[in-house]
């Protein structure tokens, strides 16, 4: 019992830490607490076919985490992307000078980031930006 409990808690702690780090972007408009992260992992477990009772089974949860490692990493990446999106939106939609400074800062940041990209990364970025903005 204790072996599976310890392994599950260590794996859950590692995933939770990744999720919380995903929210540490910029000013951190919204950051995820450990409790929020644990609830989100349980939500992913249940939506992935697990049950509320299954969530209490350490061996089952640990097996699910191992089987769904790629999917869980994609979910964490999506969380980080959502936090960045919230940051940009917040900076650009704030009122008054905050909006002007935020927009200017974003453009400056993109320019600086592009100067450090390889030609291939720069072209991918331009293509993504063009597609998203429908230019």
N, CA and C atoms as an extended XYZ file, in Angstrom:
405
Properties=species:S:1:pos:R:3:atomname:S:1:resname:S:1:resid:I:1 pbc="F F F"
N         0.822       -1.196        0.000 N   UNK     1
C         0.000        0.000        0.000 CA  UNK     1
C         0.866        1.260        0.000 C   UNK     1
N         1.816        1.321        0.923 N   UNK     2
C         2.626        2.530        1.045 CA  UNK     2
C         3.519        2.741       -0.165 C   UNK     2
N         3.978        1.642       -0.766 N   UNK     3
C         4.818        1.748       -1.963 CA  UNK     3
C         4.070        2.450       -3.089 C   UNK     3
N         2.849        1.997       -3.369 N   UNK     4
C         2.068        2.591       -4.460 CA  UNK     4
C         1.640        4.016       -4.116 C   UNK     4
N         1.347        4.253       -2.851 N   UNK     5
C         0.955        5.591       -2.411 CA  UNK     5
C         2.111        6.567       -2.621 C   UNK     5
N         3.302        6.162       -2.221 N   UNK     6
C         4.478        7.009       -2.379 CA  UNK     6
C         4.783        7.261       -3.850 C   UNK     6
N         4.772        6.220       -4.659 N   UNK     7
C         5.047        6.391       -6.096 CA  UNK     7
C         4.018        7.298       -6.745 C   UNK     7
N         2.752        7.122       -6.408 N   UNK     8
C         1.695        7.957       -6.984 CA  UNK     8
C         1.881        9.410       -6.581 C   UNK     8
N         2.130        9.639       -5.298 N   UNK     9
C         2.271       11.005       -4.800 CA  UNK     9
C         3.498       11.690       -5.411 C   UNK     9
N         4.585       10.963       -5.597 N   UNK    10
C         5.772       11.544       -6.229 CA  UNK    10
C         5.495       11.910       -7.688 C   UNK    10
N         4.814       11.027       -8.400 N   UNK    11
C         4.473       11.306       -9.802 CA  UNK    11
C         3.486       12.460       -9.891 C   UNK    11
N         2.514       12.473       -9.009 N   UNK    12
C         1.517       13.546       -8.996 CA  UNK    12
C         2.184       14.881       -8.635 C   UNK    12
N         3.095       14.847       -7.679 N   UNK    13
C         3.816       16.059       -7.292 CA  UNK    13
C         4.613       16.608       -8.473 C   UNK    13
N         5.273       15.737       -9.208 N   UNK    14
C         6.065       16.164      -10.372 CA  UNK    14
C         5.181       16.808      -11.433 C   UNK    14
N         4.052       16.183      -11.739 N   UNK    15
C         3.124       16.739      -12.724 CA  UNK    15
C         2.528       18.052      -12.221 C   UNK    15
N         2.170       18.086      -10.966 N   UNK    16
C         1.609       19.301      -10.380 CA  UNK    16
C         2.608       20.456      -10.454 C   UNK    16
N         3.872       20.155      -10.199 N   UNK    17
C         4.925       21.177      -10.272 CA  UNK    17
C         5.041       21.731      -11.690 C   UNK    17
N         4.979       20.857      -12.691 N   UNK    18
C         5.017       21.304      -14.094 CA  UNK    18
C         3.835       22.219      -14.392 C   UNK    18
N         2.670       21.849      -13.884 N   UNK    19
C         1.464       22.641      -14.133 CA  UNK    19
C         1.572       24.014      -13.473 C   UNK    19
N         2.081       24.048      -12.265 N   UNK    20
C         2.212       25.317      -11.561 CA  UNK    20
C         3.257       26.201      -12.240 C   UNK    20
N         4.335       25.602      -12.732 N   UNK    21
C         5.352       26.364      -13.460 CA  UNK    21
C         4.811       26.911      -14.771 C   UNK    21
N         3.854       26.219      -15.357 N   UNK    22
C         3.251       26.686      -16.607 CA  UNK    22
C         2.537       28.017      -16.400 C   UNK    22
N         2.093       28.282      -15.192 N   UNK    23
C         1.392       29.526      -14.900 CA  UNK    23
C         2.305       30.663      -14.493 C   UNK    23
N         3.589       30.383      -14.326 N   UNK    24
C         4.533       31.420      -13.921 CA  UNK    24
C         5.104       32.130      -15.137 C   UNK    24
N         4.238       32.843      -15.828 N   UNK    25
C         4.621       33.554      -17.042 CA  UNK    25
C         4.373       35.039      -16.811 C   UNK    25
N         5.341       35.859      -17.147 N   UNK    26
C         5.142       37.297      -17.035 CA  UNK    26
C         4.724       37.705      -15.640 C   UNK    26
N         3.694       38.510      -15.558 N   UNK    27
C         3.204       39.006      -14.273 CA  UNK    27
C         2.367       37.967      -13.552 C   UNK    27
N         2.065       36.887      -14.225 N   UNK    28
C         1.263       35.849      -13.582 CA  UNK    28
C        -0.160       36.285      -13.343 C   UNK    28
N        -0.880       36.643      -14.419 N   UNK    29
C        -2.276       37.059      -14.304 CA  UNK    29
C        -3.052       36.017      -13.513 C   UNK    29
N        -2.813       34.771      -13.823 N   UNK    30
C        -3.443       33.721      -13.044 CA  UNK    30
C        -2.406       32.634      -12.824 C   UNK    30
N        -2.227       32.262      -11.592 N   UNK    31
C        -1.294       31.186      -11.303 CA  UNK    31
C        -2.073       30.053      -10.670 C   UNK    31
N        -1.550       28.873      -10.824 N   UNK    32
C        -2.235       27.689      -10.352 CA  UNK    32
C        -1.646       27.259       -9.012 C   UNK    32
N        -2.502       27.062       -8.043 N   UNK    33
C        -2.050       26.556       -6.746 CA  UNK    33
C        -1.902       25.045       -6.832 C   UNK    33
N        -1.259       24.478       -5.832 N   UNK    34
C        -1.103       23.020       -5.783 CA  UNK    34
C        -2.465       22.331       -5.736 C   UNK    34
N        -3.396       22.906       -5.013 N   UNK    35
C        -4.740       22.322       -4.912 CA  UNK    35
C        -5.442       22.386       -6.263 C   UNK    35
N        -5.315       23.550       -6.954 N   UNK    36
C        -5.912       23.687       -8.292 CA  UNK    36
C        -5.323       22.663       -9.256 C   UNK    36
N        -3.997       22.490       -9.190 N   UNK    37
C        -3.327       21.543      -10.079 CA  UNK    37
C        -3.800       20.111       -9.809 C   UNK    37
N        -3.905       19.750       -8.550 N   UNK    38
C        -4.382       18.403       -8.207 CA  UNK    38
C        -5.815       18.185       -8.696 C   UNK    38
N        -6.636       19.196       -8.554 N   UNK    39
C        -8.020       19.087       -9.031 CA  UNK    39
C        -8.062       18.929      -10.546 C   UNK    39
N        -7.183       19.650      -11.249 N   UNK    40
C        -7.135       19.561      -12.707 CA  UNK    40
C        -6.660       18.173      -13.135 C   UNK    40
N        -5.687       17.605      -12.431 N   UNK    41
C        -5.217       16.251      -12.755 CA  UNK    41
C        -6.363       15.252      -12.561 C   UNK    41
N        -7.095       15.396      -11.470 N   UNK    42
C        -8.239       14.510      -11.237 CA  UNK    42
C        -9.281       14.686      -12.340 C   UNK    42
N        -9.501       15.924      -12.760 N   UNK    43
C       -10.446       16.200      -13.850 CA  UNK    43
C        -9.994       15.490      -15.131 C   UNK    43
N        -8.689       15.570      -15.442 N   UNK    44
C        -8.162       14.883      -16.622 CA  UNK    44
C        -8.345       13.372      -16.495 C   UNK    44
N        -8.123       12.838      -15.295 N   UNK    45
C        -8.275       11.402      -15.049 CA  UNK    45
C        -9.710       10.962      -15.317 C   UNK    45
N       -10.663       11.679      -14.746 N   UNK    46
C       -12.074       11.316      -14.896 CA  UNK    46
C       -12.520       11.503      -16.346 C   UNK    46
N       -12.104       12.602      -16.987 N   UNK    47
C       -12.515       12.830      -18.379 CA  UNK    47
C       -11.837       11.850      -19.333 C   UNK    47
N       -10.747       11.239      -18.888 N   UNK    48
C       -10.061       10.243      -19.706 CA  UNK    48
C       -10.584        8.836      -19.512 C   UNK    48
N       -11.696        8.706      -18.838 N   UNK    49
C       -12.306        7.390      -18.679 CA  UNK    49
C       -12.201        6.823      -17.282 C   UNK    49
N       -11.489        7.511      -16.390 N   UNK    50
C       -11.398        7.049      -15.015 CA  UNK    50
C       -12.659        7.412      -14.253 C   UNK    50
N       -12.752        6.926      -13.056 N   UNK    51
C       -13.927        7.233      -12.232 CA  UNK    51
C       -13.470        7.917      -10.951 C   UNK    51
N       -14.410        8.516      -10.273 N   UNK    52
C       -14.099        9.162       -9.000 CA  UNK    52
C       -13.556        8.134       -8.004 C   UNK    52
N       -14.114        6.934       -8.027 N   UNK    53
C       -13.608        5.878       -7.149 CA  UNK    53
C       -12.214        5.433       -7.584 C   UNK    53
N       -11.986        5.403       -8.894 N   UNK    54
C       -10.681        5.023       -9.416 CA  UNK    54
C        -9.599        5.998       -9.015 C   UNK    54
N        -9.977        7.253       -8.816 N   UNK    55
C        -9.016        8.274       -8.418 CA  UNK    55
C        -8.395        7.954       -7.051 C   UNK    55
N        -9.104        7.197       -6.233 N   UNK    56
C        -8.617        6.832       -4.901 CA  UNK    56
C        -7.646        5.652       -4.950 C   UNK    56
N        -7.563        4.981       -6.099 N   UNK    57
C        -6.705        3.806       -6.262 CA  UNK    57
C        -5.328        4.258       -6.775 C   UNK    57
N        -4.343        4.283       -5.894 N   UNK    58
C        -3.013        4.803       -6.236 CA  UNK    58
C        -2.381        4.064       -7.406 C   UNK    58
N        -2.494        2.758       -7.419 N   UNK    59
C        -1.888        1.957       -8.482 CA  UNK    59
C        -2.543        2.273       -9.826 C   UNK    59
N        -3.842        2.431       -9.845 N   UNK    60
C        -4.571        2.741      -11.066 CA  UNK    60
C        -4.204        4.136      -11.586 C   UNK    60
N        -4.137        5.104      -10.690 N   UNK    61
C        -3.796        6.475      -11.101 CA  UNK    61
C        -2.364        6.523      -11.625 C   UNK    61
N        -1.462        5.846      -10.944 N   UNK    62
C        -0.067        5.811      -11.387 CA  UNK    62
C         0.046        5.167      -12.764 C   UNK    62
N        -0.690        4.083      -12.999 N   UNK    63
C        -0.704        3.442      -14.312 CA  UNK    63
C        -1.263        4.364      -15.382 C   UNK    63
N        -2.332        5.077      -15.042 N   UNK    64
C        -2.930        6.039      -15.975 CA  UNK    64
C        -1.936        7.136      -16.323 C   UNK    64
N        -1.227        7.640      -15.317 N   UNK    65
C        -0.247        8.695      -15.564 CA  UNK    65
C         0.871        8.197      -16.478 C   UNK    65
N         1.316        6.969      -16.267 N   UNK    66
C         2.371        6.406      -17.102 CA  UNK    66
C         1.887        6.204      -18.538 C   UNK    66
N         0.664        5.696      -18.702 N   UNK    67
C         0.105        5.453      -20.029 CA  UNK    67
C        -0.188        6.742      -20.788 C   UNK    67
N        -0.484        7.790      -20.064 N   UNK    68
C        -0.903        9.051      -20.684 CA  UNK    68
C         0.138       10.156      -20.550 C   UNK    68
N         1.394        9.781      -20.401 N   UNK    69
C         2.455       10.762      -20.189 CA  UNK    69
C         2.503       11.808      -21.305 C   UNK    69
N         2.455       11.364      -22.555 N   UNK    70
C         2.491       12.313      -23.680 CA  UNK    70
C         1.297       13.253      -23.651 C   UNK    70
N         0.134       12.703      -23.410 N   UNK    71
C        -1.086       13.502      -23.350 CA  UNK    71
C        -1.035       14.506      -22.194 C   UNK    71
N        -0.537       14.071      -21.057 N   UNK    72
C        -0.438       14.963      -19.900 CA  UNK    72
C         0.546       16.095      -20.173 C   UNK    72
N         1.666       15.780      -20.836 N   UNK    73
C         2.634       16.823      -21.189 CA  UNK    73
C         2.029       17.823      -22.175 C   UNK    73
N         1.206       17.329      -23.092 N   UNK    74
C         0.513       18.240      -24.020 CA  UNK    74
C        -0.460       19.137      -23.258 C   UNK    74
N        -1.144       18.565      -22.279 N   UNK    75
C        -2.068       19.359      -21.464 CA  UNK    75
C        -1.324       20.459      -20.702 C   UNK    75
N        -0.141       20.132      -20.177 N   UNK    76
C         0.662       21.120      -19.456 CA  UNK    76
C         1.119       22.214      -20.415 C   UNK    76
N         1.532       21.827      -21.618 N   UNK    77
C         1.936       22.805      -22.626 CA  UNK    77
C         0.770       23.709      -22.981 C   UNK    77
N        -0.413       23.149      -23.086 N   UNK    78
C        -1.614       23.942      -23.387 CA  UNK    78
C        -1.922       24.914      -22.251 C   UNK    78
N        -1.713       24.480      -21.011 N   UNK    79
C        -1.896       25.386      -19.873 CA  UNK    79
C        -0.948       26.578      -19.980 C   UNK    79
N         0.323       26.298      -20.299 N   UNK    80
C         1.310       27.377      -20.434 CA  UNK    80
C         0.911       28.327      -21.552 C   UNK    80
N         0.472       27.770      -22.673 N   UNK    81
C         0.042       28.598      -23.806 CA  UNK    81
C        -1.139       29.483      -23.408 C   UNK    81
N        -2.076       28.921      -22.670 N   UNK    82
C        -3.235       29.700      -22.223 CA  UNK    82
C        -2.824       30.839      -21.292 C   UNK    82
N        -1.837       30.584      -20.431 N   UNK    83
C        -1.370       31.637      -19.531 CA  UNK    83
C        -0.702       32.767      -20.315 C   UNK    83
N         0.100       32.409      -21.306 N   UNK    84
C         0.745       33.427      -22.145 CA  UNK    84
C        -0.318       34.226      -22.877 C   UNK    84
N        -1.308       33.540      -23.423 N   UNK    85
C        -2.391       34.208      -24.133 CA  UNK    85
C        -3.124       35.190      -23.217 C   UNK    85
N        -3.391       34.776      -21.980 N   UNK    86
C        -4.051       35.656      -21.013 CA  UNK    86
C        -3.197       36.885      -20.722 C   UNK    86
N        -1.876       36.676      -20.600 N   UNK    87
C        -0.958       37.787      -20.329 CA  UNK    87
C        -1.004       38.810      -21.464 C   UNK    87
N        -0.913       38.322      -22.695 N   UNK    88
C        -0.901       39.217      -23.856 CA  UNK    88
C        -2.235       39.950      -23.948 C   UNK    88
N        -3.320       39.222      -23.804 N   UNK    89
C        -4.636       39.847      -23.870 CA  UNK    89
C        -4.782       40.923      -22.798 C   UNK    89
N        -4.363       40.596      -21.581 N   UNK    90
C        -4.466       41.539      -20.483 CA  UNK    90
C        -3.639       42.801      -20.763 C   UNK    90
N        -2.441       42.627      -21.268 N   UNK    91
C        -1.572       43.774      -21.548 CA  UNK    91
C        -2.129       44.646      -22.666 C   UNK    91
N        -2.742       44.031      -23.658 N   UNK    92
C        -3.222       44.792      -24.810 CA  UNK    92
C        -4.623       45.362      -24.617 C   UNK    92
N        -5.395       44.814      -23.695 N   UNK    93
C        -6.777       45.275      -23.548 CA  UNK    93
C        -6.994       46.143      -22.312 C   UNK    93
N        -5.922       46.375      -21.553 N   UNK    94
C        -6.056       47.244      -20.380 CA  UNK    94
C        -6.325       48.670      -20.856 C   UNK    94
N        -6.900       49.452      -20.020 N   UNK    95
C        -7.228       50.818      -20.412 CA  UNK    95
C        -6.043       51.763      -20.309 C   UNK    95
N        -6.146       52.876      -20.993 N   UNK    96
C        -5.182       53.972      -20.888 CA  UNK    96
C        -3.770       53.604      -21.307 C   UNK    96
N        -2.810       54.146      -20.571 N   UNK    97
C        -1.395       53.969      -20.912 CA  UNK    97
C        -0.946       52.519      -20.762 C   UNK    97
N        -1.594       51.771      -19.904 N   UNK    98
C        -1.210       50.370      -19.738 CA  UNK    98
C        -1.349       49.629      -21.053 C   UNK    98
N        -2.409       49.910      -21.781 N   UNK    99
C        -2.618       49.278      -23.079 CA  UNK    99
C        -1.540       49.690      -24.078 C   UNK    99
N        -1.222       50.962      -24.107 N   UNK   100
C        -0.204       51.467      -25.037 CA  UNK   100
C         1.156       50.857      -24.714 C   UNK   100
N         1.519       50.892      -23.435 N   UNK   101
C         2.802       50.339      -23.009 CA  UNK   101
C         2.824       48.825      -23.225 C   UNK   101
N         1.718       48.149      -22.895 N   UNK   102
C         1.644       46.701      -23.073 CA  UNK   102
C         1.794       46.293      -24.516 C   UNK   102
N         1.087       46.971      -25.408 N   UNK   103
C         1.178       46.654      -26.830 CA  UNK   103
C         2.583       46.919      -27.345 C   UNK   103
N         3.141       48.044      -26.960 N   UNK   104
C         4.502       48.385      -27.375 CA  UNK   104
C         5.500       47.358      -26.846 C   UNK   104
N         5.322       46.944      -25.606 N   UNK   105
C         6.208       45.947      -25.011 CA  UNK   105
C         6.107       44.598      -25.708 C   UNK   105
N         4.906       44.234      -26.092 N   UNK   106
C         4.724       42.959      -26.794 CA  UNK   106
C         5.420       42.995      -28.142 C   UNK   106
N         5.229       44.086      -28.882 N   UNK   107
C         5.877       44.222      -30.188 CA  UNK   107
C         7.401       44.203      -30.019 C   UNK   107
N         7.908       44.909      -29.019 N   UNK   108
C         9.347       44.920      -28.753 CA  UNK   108
C         9.839       43.518      -28.391 C   UNK   108
N         9.091       42.835      -27.562 N   UNK   109
C         9.471       41.481      -27.167 CA  UNK   109
C         9.496       40.515      -28.347 C   UNK   109
N         8.511       40.636      -29.226 N   UNK   110
C         8.477       39.784      -30.420 CA  UNK   110
C         9.684       40.082      -31.298 C   UNK   110
N         9.985       41.355      -31.457 N   UNK   111
C        11.142       41.744      -32.267 CA  UNK   111
C        12.433       41.171      -31.689 C   UNK   111
N        12.601       41.284      -30.382 N   UNK   112
C        13.805       40.751      -29.741 CA  UNK   112
C        13.875       39.234      -29.863 C   UNK   112
N        12.735       38.577      -29.682 N   UNK   113
C        12.710       37.118      -29.783 CA  UNK   113
C        13.038       36.665      -31.199 C   UNK   113
N        12.502       37.371      -32.188 N   UNK   114
C        12.752       36.989      -33.584 CA  UNK   114
C        14.228       37.142      -33.949 C   UNK   114
N        14.903       38.119      -33.340 N   UNK   115
C        16.313       38.306      -33.654 CA  UNK   115
C        17.169       37.154      -33.126 C   UNK   115
N        16.652       36.397      -32.172 N   UNK   116
C        17.410       35.267      -31.643 CA  UNK   116
C        16.992       33.935      -32.263 C   UNK   116
N        16.000       33.966      -33.170 N   UNK   117
C        15.507       32.741      -33.809 CA  UNK   117
C        16.367       32.382      -35.017 C   UNK   117
N        16.355       31.087      -35.327 N   UNK   118
C        16.975       30.660      -36.581 CA  UNK   118
C        16.057       31.090      -37.719 C   UNK   118
N        16.574       31.040      -38.941 N   UNK   119
C        15.752       31.417      -40.096 CA  UNK   119
C        14.499       30.546      -40.176 C   UNK   119
N        14.658       29.267      -39.899 N   UNK   120
C        13.518       28.343      -39.962 CA  UNK   120
C        12.481       28.687      -38.892 C   UNK   120
N        12.932       28.955      -37.672 N   UNK   121
C        12.011       29.324      -36.596 CA  UNK   121
C        11.297       30.635      -36.922 C   UNK   121
N        12.040       31.581      -37.486 N   UNK   122
C        11.463       32.879      -37.840 CA  UNK   122
C        10.378       32.705      -38.898 C   UNK   122
N        10.635       31.875      -39.904 N   UNK   123
C         9.640       31.629      -40.959 CA  UNK   123
C         8.413       30.916      -40.397 C   UNK   123
N         8.626       29.942      -39.509 N   UNK   124
C         7.497       29.258      -38.863 CA  UNK   124
C         6.665       30.244      -38.057 C   UNK   124
N         7.334       31.135      -37.329 N   UNK   125
C         6.636       32.130      -36.527 CA  UNK   125
C         5.814       33.055      -37.419 C   UNK   125
N         6.411       33.529      -38.489 N   UNK   126
C         5.698       34.425      -39.411 CA  UNK   126
C         4.483       33.726      -40.012 C   UNK   126
N         4.664       32.470      -40.394 N   UNK   127
C         3.569       31.705      -40.991 CA  UNK   127
C         2.436       31.526      -39.965 C   UNK   127
N         2.795       31.171      -38.720 N   UNK   128
C         1.782       31.013      -37.668 CA  UNK   128
C         1.059       32.322      -37.390 C   UNK   128
N         1.802       33.405      -37.316 N   UNK   129
C         1.208       34.712      -37.059 CA  UNK   129
C         0.273       35.108      -38.198 C   UNK   129
N         0.701       34.865      -39.413 N   UNK   130
C        -0.109       35.194      -40.575 CA  UNK   130
C        -1.408       34.380      -40.571 C   UNK   130
N        -1.309       33.098      -40.256 N   UNK   131
C        -2.501       32.238      -40.216 CA  UNK   131
C        -3.457       32.628      -39.093 C   UNK   131
N        -2.911       32.913      -37.928 N   UNK   132
C        -3.750       33.249      -36.785 CA  UNK   132
C        -4.445       34.591      -36.994 C   UNK   132
N        -3.714       35.557      -37.523 N   UNK   133
C        -4.275       36.888      -37.727 CA  UNK   133
C        -5.008       37.024      -39.056 C   UNK   133
N        -4.946       35.957      -39.860 N   UNK   134
C        -5.608       35.917      -41.167 CA  UNK   134
C        -5.187       37.104      -42.046 C   UNK   134
N        -3.878       37.307      -42.106 N   UNK   135
C        -3.333       38.397      -42.935 CA  UNK   135
C        -3.148       37.959      -44.373 C   UNK   135
